[in-house]
Amino acid sequence: MRKIYRQLIFTSLIVIFSAIPSIQAQAIRAVNYPYEVKYLDLQIENKPARMAYMNALPAKPNGKIIVLFHGKNFNGYYWKDIAARLTAEGFRVIIPDQIG
């Protein structure tokens, strides 16, 4: 009986983890980002991953770049107001979305 439970749990985990890339892609599309979203294809622990990021360009560049990182409980959209202020002051703002 324990063997059956272990197999059931193992199979369930495989199904859940195989769906994660699809869930991440849906989460990326679900947000209306204020700037153009670009993607960076990566290898993480020998597995393909895709990271979304915004590259906010100012109308009058001052030659400086700021990178805004977010925590685990939110995404790059969080920085939309800060990015607007910084680009208005001439900064190029890069906002990566953490994978996961």
C-alpha positions as CSV (number, residue, x, y, z in Angstrom):
1,M,0.0,0.0,0.0
2,R,2.8,2.4,0.8
3,K,4.4,1.7,-2.6
4,I,1.2,2.7,-4.3
5,Y,1.0,6.0,-2.3
6,R,4.7,6.8,-3.1
7,Q,4.0,6.1,-6.8
8,L,0.9,8.3,-6.7
9,I,2.8,11.1,-5.0
10,F,5.7,10.8,-7.4
11,T,3.4,10.8,-10.5
12,S,1.5,13.8,-9.1
13,L,4.7,15.8,-8.6
14,I,5.8,15.0,-12.2
15,V,2.5,16.3,-13.5
16,I,2.7,19.5,-11.4
17,F,6.3,20.3,-12.3
18,S,5.8,19.7,-16.0
19,A,3.0,22.3,-16.0
20,I,5.1,25.0,-14.3
21,P,6.5,26.5,-17.6
22,S,3.0,26.7,-19.0
23,I,1.8,28.4,-15.8
24,Q,4.7,30.9,-15.9
25,A,4.0,31.8,-19.5
26,Q,0.3,32.4,-18.7
27,A,1.3,34.6,-15.7
28,I,3.5,36.7,-17.9
29,R,0.7,37.3,-20.4
30,A,-1.8,38.0,-17.7
31,V,-0.2,41.4,-16.7
32,N,-0.5,44.5,-18.9
33,Y,3.1,45.7,-18.7
34,P,3.6,49.5,-19.1
35,Y,6.7,49.0,-21.3
36,E,7.6,46.6,-24.1
37,V,8.3,43.1,-22.8
38,K,11.3,41.3,-24.1
39,Y,12.6,37.8,-23.3
40,L,15.9,36.3,-22.5
41,D,16.3,32.6,-23.0
42,L,18.5,31.0,-20.3
43,Q,19.7,27.6,-19.1
44,I,19.1,27.0,-15.4
45,E,20.5,23.8,-14.0
46,N,20.7,22.5,-17.6
47,K,17.0,23.2,-18.2
48,P,15.7,25.9,-20.6
49,A,14.0,28.9,-19.0
50,R,12.6,32.1,-20.3
51,M,12.9,35.4,-18.4
52,A,10.7,38.4,-19.3
53,Y,12.0,41.9,-18.8
54,M,11.1,45.4,-19.6
55,N,13.5,47.9,-21.2
56,A,12.1,51.3,-20.5
57,L,13.8,53.9,-22.7
58,P,13.7,57.6,-21.9
59,A,12.8,60.3,-24.5
60,K,16.0,62.3,-23.6
61,P,18.7,59.8,-22.3
62,N,21.1,61.0,-19.7
63,G,23.4,58.0,-20.4
64,K,22.7,56.2,-17.1
65,I,21.0,52.8,-16.6
66,I,19.1,51.6,-13.5
67,V,18.1,48.0,-13.0
68,L,15.0,47.5,-10.7
69,F,14.7,44.0,-9.1
70,H,11.6,42.8,-7.4
71,G,11.0,40.4,-4.5
72,K,9.3,37.0,-4.7
73,N,5.8,38.1,-3.9
74,F,5.3,40.4,-7.0
75,N,6.6,41.0,-10.5
76,G,8.3,43.7,-12.5
77,Y,4.9,45.5,-13.0
78,Y,5.3,46.7,-9.4
79,W,7.9,49.2,-10.6
80,K,5.7,50.9,-13.2
81,D,5.4,54.3,-11.4
82,I,9.1,54.4,-10.4
83,A,10.1,53.5,-13.9
84,A,8.0,56.3,-15.3
85,R,9.6,58.8,-13.0
86,L,13.1,57.6,-13.8
87,T,12.6,57.6,-17.5
88,A,11.2,61.1,-17.3
89,E,14.6,62.0,-15.7
90,G,16.5,60.4,-18.5
91,F,17.4,57.1,-17.1
92,R,17.1,53.9,-19.1
93,V,15.4,51.4,-16.8
94,I,15.7,47.6,-17.0
95,I,13.2,45.6,-15.0
96,P,13.7,41.8,-15.1
97,D,11.0,39.4,-13.9
98,Q,12.3,36.7,-11.7
99,I,11.7,33.2,-13.0
100,G,9.3,31.3,-10.9
